[in-house]
Amino acid sequence: MFDDARQLEIIDDKTEIIKNASKDIDNAKKVLKRNMRYKSILYTSGDELVDVVFEILEQMLGCDLSGFNDVKKEDFNFEIDDKVFIGEIKGVTSNVKNANVSQLDIHVQNYIDEHEVDKENIVSLLIIDHQRNKPLSQREEVHNNAIELAIRNKSLIIETITLLRMFEKYLSGELNRKKL
């Protein structure tokens, strides 16, 4: 009687819409949670910072860091083509210090000594979350003396905010592995 059949059809249609919307909401929440994990490199240190940076590097560069054995030297090393990437990952409350850059250079020199590799085939990276206890807008620029030391050592200082921006461009397709 009446329009019961029509009303039941509306209920079924709207129930399906709600079901699909719930799936979309759940997916969006998962993406936001993953994004928050990536953004955690802006304020963390230690193993948590290293784990997320590893995940980002693996995705962007196609390397596998799961087998890296940390023997309290460099935080990572891996090869791509004929280049060896050696890196130090730091989360500090101060600005980048010369000691951070020098520590990376020591790792590079030790690697060269142990593996008899030409320094020209090494890419040394200092990935650093400096002034991590300050909002991004209040963080100071990396000191010029640390930059000059990194240039002299042929090292690259990568702030975690820069790494995140690169990762975002990689995920959107603006940057590819070769360009990175």
Stockholm file with secondary structure:
# STOCKHOLM 1.0

chainA/1-180         MFDDARQLEIIDDKTEIIKNASKDIDNAKKVLKRNMRYKSILYTSGDELVDVVFEILEQMLGCDLSGFNDVKKEDFNFEIDDKVFIGEIKGVTSNVKNANVSQLDIHVQNYIDEHEVDKENIVSLLIIDHQRNKPLSQREEVHNNAIELAIRNKSLIIETITLLRMFEKYLSGELNRKKL
#=GR chainA/1-180 SS CTTHHHHHHHHHHHHHHHHHHHHHHHHHHHHHHHHHHHHGGGTCCHHHHHHHHHHHHHHHHCCCCTTCCCCSSCSEEEEETTEEEEEEEEECSSCCCHHHHHHHHHHHHHHHHHHCCCGGGEEEEEEEETTTTSCGGGCCCCCHHHHHHHHHTTEEEEEHHHHHHHHHHHHHTSSCTTTC
#=GC SS_cons         CTTHHHHHHHHHHHHHHHHHHHHHHHHHHHHHHHHHHHHGGGTCCHHHHHHHHHHHHHHHHCCCCTTCCCCSSCSEEEEETTEEEEEEEEECSSCCCHHHHHHHHHHHHHHHHHHCCCGGGEEEEEEEETTTTSCGGGCCCCCHHHHHHHHHTTEEEEEHHHHHHHHHHHHHTSSCTTTC
//
